[in-house]
């Protein structure tokens, strides 16, 4: 696999510096002042691309019998449970609010990559200048959405979640059948309280080899070391949830990185990549023997 793809200003692929995607997601919970503050801090930390999502309508899930969402509370150390529809409703913001947030990111020099969950959100992301779109793991079986996004002409990131190779291959085929999109596939390990033994990082390289496309990591570890391991393994993108430093128990908060640590983590990722160097040793002939 040697294909290099372009995400905005960045060349991504084997041998290239991994692209760090700090995902502020919906951790700001409709507080747009907090969202802009987080974007400002990412910019100060030297981030080139801000990762977000477009959750503008709660109707992506049922009003009744939508089920319970269970997640690990990183503050309490206990599992939390919340009605899924209620959770979505407290995180939904308007497209105009998203546009204001993303325009703010762009003014600070950061490009934008977003997860999208419906046609309107995908079209909006294209219109406001997103440089890539992500198919969330929950939508890898959503053929109409995958086909629609593939026609928009942007690079697509597939989060594989807990899907098997057959489901992943089917989703990639749906995309390729309607457009010649640039594709990246992400390994998405189980988050806490699961053991690191269930991370199976080697599956990340299996995905790249199986589909002959760049691969990356959607990091669900409680800390930062999997980002460095994935860098050493040749990951093309590294996605990590980013949360406010003082956030309490929250969905996906168990594996999110406090925003004050972003600058240090980005430096370490770049150091690991730089240390990999070439696959040969170059020695001067006139060196001291």
JOVEN-V389035 format. One record per residue. N is the residue number from 0. RES is the residue in three letters. SS is DSSP state (A for helix, B for strand, O for the rest). PHI is phi in radians with two decimals (999 if undefined). Layout:
N;RES;SS;PHI + N;RES;SS;PHI
This chain:
0;UNK;O;999 + 1;UNK;O;-2.32 + 2;UNK;O;-1.17 + 3;UNK;B;-1.94 + 4;UNK;B;-2.05 + 5;UNK;B;-1.94 + 6;UNK;B;-2.02 + 7;UNK;O;1.05 + 8;UNK;O;-1.50 + 9;UNK;B;-2.03 + 10;UNK;B;-1.49 + 11;UNK;B;-2.20 + 12;UNK;B;2.72 + 13;UNK;O;-1.01 + 14;UNK;O;1.55 + 15;UNK;O;-1.60 + 16;UNK;O;-1.03 + 17;UNK;O;-1.11 + 18;UNK;B;-1.59 + 19;UNK;B;-1.49 + 20;UNK;B;-2.02 + 21;UNK;B;-1.34 + 22;UNK;B;-1.76 + 23;UNK;O;-1.40 + 24;UNK;O;0.80 + 25;UNK;O;-2.11 + 26;UNK;O;-1.11 + 27;UNK;O;-1.48 + 28;UNK;O;0.86 + 29;UNK;O;1.26 + 30;UNK;O;-1.54 + 31;UNK;A;-1.23 + 32;UNK;A;-1.14 + 33;UNK;A;-1.15 + 34;UNK;A;-1.04 + 35;UNK;A;-1.16 + 36;UNK;A;-1.09 + 37;UNK;A;-1.14 + 38;UNK;A;-1.07 + 39;UNK;A;-1.04 + 40;UNK;A;-1.19 + 41;UNK;A;-1.10 + 42;UNK;A;-1.08 + 43;UNK;A;-1.09 + 44;UNK;O;-1.35 + 45;UNK;O;1.58 + 46;UNK;O;-1.25 + 47;UNK;O;-1.64 + 48;UNK;B;-2.31 + 49;UNK;B;-1.68 + 50;UNK;B;-1.77 + 51;UNK;B;-2.48 + 52;UNK;B;-2.60 + 53;UNK;B;-2.03 + 54;UNK;O;-2.04 + 55;UNK;O;-1.84 + 56;UNK;O;-2.50 + 57;UNK;A;-1.26 + 58;UNK;A;-1.34 + 59;UNK;A;-1.25 + 60;UNK;O;-2.30 + 61;UNK;O;-1.19 + 62;UNK;O;-1.27 + 63;UNK;O;-2.16 + 64;UNK;O;0.99 + 65;UNK;O;-1.40 + 66;UNK;O;1.56 + 67;UNK;B;-1.84 + 68;UNK;B;-1.75 + 69;UNK;B;-1.87 + 70;UNK;B;-2.60 + 71;UNK;B;-1.44 + 72;UNK;O;-1.48 + 73;UNK;O;-1.26 + 74;UNK;O;-1.53 + 75;UNK;O;-1.39 + 76;UNK;O;1.30 + 77;UNK;O;-2.21 + 78;UNK;B;-1.24 + 79;UNK;B;-1.96 + 80;UNK;B;-2.35 + 81;UNK;B;-2.58 + 82;UNK;B;-1.02 + 83;UNK;A;-1.11 + 84;UNK;A;-1.10 + 85;UNK;A;-1.12 + 86;UNK;A;-1.08 + 87;UNK;A;-1.11 + 88;UNK;A;-1.12 + 89;UNK;O;-1.43 + 90;UNK;O;-1.99 + 91;UNK;O;-1.29 + 92;UNK;O;-2.31 + 93;UNK;O;-1.30 + 94;UNK;A;-1.11 + 95;UNK;A;-1.16 + 96;UNK;A;-1.19 + 97;UNK;A;-1.10 + 98;UNK;A;-1.06 + 99;UNK;A;-1.07 + 100;UNK;A;-1.16 + 101;UNK;A;-1.25 + 102;UNK;A;-1.10 + 103;UNK;A;-1.08 + 104;UNK;A;-1.07 + 105;UNK;A;-1.14 + 106;UNK;A;-1.12 + 107;UNK;O;-1.48 + 108;UNK;O;1.59 + 109;UNK;O;-1.71 + 110;UNK;B;-1.39 + 111;UNK;B;-2.21 + 112;UNK;B;-2.10 + 113;UNK;B;-2.37 + 114;UNK;B;-1.46 + 115;UNK;B;-2.24 + 116;UNK;O;-2.15 + 117;UNK;O;-2.69 + 118;UNK;A;-1.06 + 119;UNK;A;-1.08 + 120;UNK;A;-1.13 + 121;UNK;A;-1.16 + 122;UNK;A;-1.10 + 123;UNK;A;-1.07 + 124;UNK;A;-1.06 + 125;UNK;A;-1.07 + 126;UNK;A;-1.15 + 127;UNK;O;-1.55 + 128;UNK;O;1.62 + 129;UNK;O;-1.04 + 130;UNK;O;-1.66 + 131;UNK;B;-2.87 + 132;UNK;B;-2.10 + 133;UNK;B;-2.01 + 134;UNK;B;-1.58 + 135;UNK;O;-1.15 + 136;UNK;A;-1.02 + 137;UNK;A;-1.22 + 138;UNK;A;-1.97 + 139;UNK;O;-1.26 + 140;UNK;O;-1.84 + 141;UNK;O;-1.69 + 142;UNK;A;-1.02 + 143;UNK;A;-1.02 + 144;UNK;A;-1.19 + 145;UNK;A;-1.06 + 146;UNK;A;-1.13 + 147;UNK;A;-1.10 + 148;UNK;A;-1.10 + 149;UNK;A;-1.14 + 150;UNK;O;-1.39 + 151;UNK;O;-1.45 + 152;UNK;O;1.43 + 153;UNK;O;-1.86 + 154;UNK;B;-1.02 + 155;UNK;B;-2.13 + 156;UNK;B;-1.84 + 157;UNK;B;-1.73 + 158;UNK;B;-1.54 + 159;UNK;O;-1.51 + 160;UNK;O;0.89 + 161;UNK;O;-1.82 + 162;UNK;O;-1.34 + 163;UNK;O;-1.67 + 164;UNK;A;-1.07 + 165;UNK;A;-1.13 + 166;UNK;A;-1.17 + 167;UNK;A;-1.15 + 168;UNK;A;-1.08 + 169;UNK;A;-1.11 + 170;UNK;A;-1.10 + 171;UNK;A;-1.14 + 172;UNK;A;-1.14 + 173;UNK;A;-1.00 + 174;UNK;A;-1.17 + 175;UNK;A;-1.20 + 176;UNK;A;-1.24 + 177;UNK;A;-1.92 + 178;UNK;O;-2.85 + 179;UNK;O;-1.65 + 180;UNK;O;-1.33 + 181;UNK;O;-1.39 + 182;UNK;B;-2.11 + 183;UNK;B;-2.29 + 184;UNK;B;-2.03 + 185;UNK;B;-1.89 + 186;UNK;B;-1.44 + 187;UNK;O;-2.27 + 188;UNK;O;-1.15 + 189;UNK;O;-1.19 + 190;UNK;O;-1.50 + 191;UNK;O;-1.11 + 192;UNK;O;-1.58 + 193;UNK;O;-1.13 + 194;UNK;O;-1.23 + 195;UNK;A;-1.09 + 196;UNK;A;-1.12 + 197;UNK;A;-1.68 + 198;UNK;O;-1.30 + 199;UNK;O;0.70 + 200;UNK;O;-1.05 + 201;UNK;A;-1.10 + 202;UNK;A;-1.13 + 203;UNK;A;-1.07 + 204;UNK;A;-1.28 + 205;UNK;A;-1.06 + 206;UNK;A;-1.07 + 207;UNK;A;-1.09 + 208;UNK;A;-1.24 + 209;UNK;A;-1.16 + 210;UNK;A;-1.96 + 211;UNK;O;0.95 + 212;UNK;O;-2.41 + 213;UNK;B;-1.03 + 214;UNK;B;-2.15 + 215;UNK;B;-2.69 + 216;UNK;B;-2.17 + 217;UNK;B;-1.70 + 218;UNK;B;-1.37 + 219;UNK;O;-2.06 + 220;UNK;O;-1.46 + 221;UNK;O;-1.17 + 222;UNK;O;-2.24 + 223;UNK;O;-1.90 + 224;UNK;A;-1.18 + 225;UNK;A;-1.19 + 226;UNK;A;-1.10 + 227;UNK;A;-1.30 + 228;UNK;A;-1.11 + 229;UNK;A;-1.13 + 230;UNK;A;-1.05 + 231;UNK;A;-1.14 + 232;UNK;O;-1.53 + 233;UNK;O;1.67 + 234;UNK;O;-1.06 + 235;UNK;O;-1.55 + 236;UNK;B;-2.33 + 237;UNK;B;-2.30 + 238;UNK;B;-1.82 + 239;UNK;B;-2.52 + 240;UNK;B;-1.11 + 241;UNK;B;-2.14 + 242;UNK;B;-2.20 + 243;UNK;O;-1.05 + 244;UNK;O;-1.04 + 245;UNK;O;-1.80 + 246;UNK;O;-1.22 + 247;UNK;O;-1.47 + 248;UNK;O;-1.01 + 249;UNK;O;-2.72 + 250;UNK;O;-0.95 + 251;UNK;O;1.20 + 252;UNK;A;-1.21 + 253;UNK;A;-1.13 + 254;UNK;A;-2.16 + 255;UNK;O;-1.60 + 256;UNK;B;-1.73 + 257;UNK;B;-1.00 + 258;UNK;A;-1.12 + 259;UNK;A;-1.18 + 260;UNK;A;-1.68 + 261;UNK;A;-1.05 + 262;UNK;A;-1.02 + 263;UNK;A;-1.16 + 264;UNK;A;-1.14 + 265;UNK;A;-1.07 + 266;UNK;A;-1.06 + 267;UNK;A;-1.17 + 268;UNK;A;-1.03 + 269;UNK;A;-1.14 + 270;UNK;A;-1.15 + 271;UNK;A;-1.09 + 272;UNK;A;-1.07 + 273;UNK;A;-1.12 + 274;UNK;A;-1.25 + 275;UNK;A;-1.09 + 276;UNK;O;1.04 + 277;UNK;O;-1.54 + 278;UNK;O;-1.57 + 279;UNK;O;-2.24 + 280;UNK;O;-1.84 + 281;UNK;O;-1.79 + 282;UNK;O;-2.13 + 283;UNK;O;-1.25 + 284;UNK;O;-1.14 + 285;UNK;O;-1.60 + 286;UNK;O;-1.23 + 287;UNK;O;-1.24 + 288;UNK;O;-1.38
